[in-house]
Amino acid sequence: MARTLINLPKTAKTGDVITIKTLISHPMETGFRPGADGRILPRNIVTEFVCRFEDEEIFRAELFPASAANPYLTFTWVATRSGRFSFTWRGDDGFDQTESAAIAVA
């Protein structure tokens, strides 16, 4: 399992625009680079990121081989109600990781 960092406020007021920051530890190997033995290393990238709030998709990103290692994504959301976010990263070779975080909106 890859290490993830998710940064969002624990609380917000209704109508606040909050910033959500995510980072996942992943090599993002492009499939174009030669290894120490001269052979091309196989592609191994995160290809998709989806954020849902209470099962409603609020942000989606497609990632490509030109993305840097340890992809960092930041986006905003208007706080409407308390609930739980789920963050899912998918990639090559069946890579699939989901994390979650909650927010209380008053």
FENMODA-V498856 format. One record per helix or strand of 2 or more residues. SS is the DSSP state (helix for helix, strand for strand). FROM is the first residue (numbers start at 1). TO is the last residue. If there is no record, write none. Layout:
BEGIN
ss->(SS SS)
from->(FROM FROM)
to->(TO TO)
END
This chain:
BEGIN
ss->(strand strand strand strand strand strand strand helix strand)
from->(4 11 17 46 56 72 83 92 96)
to->(7 12 24 53 62 78 91 94 105)
END
